[in-house]
Amino acid sequence: ALLMFLSLTLSHAFPVKHRVKFGETLWEISRRYNVSPQQIMRANHITPRDYLVIGQTLIIQNPIVQQVMVEGRKPLVYRPLSPN
């Protein structure tokens, strides 16, 4: 059977959790979710002087992510947009 995949770009009202990986910066993370670094700082009560720590969980409010659907069923995958 041939399955049809549909990828939609959506803004979600619910927050997403992002776990910081080695080498990531706040700017890179904000670009991935299409939000500003200031939005991430506000949501996580951090300042520009704070360091990100590998494994730290950041809350991303109102991210824009891709939602992959198969033949109109429930969402299969939520993934952040890749930076261009």
Disulfide bonds with the S-S distance in Angstrom:
none
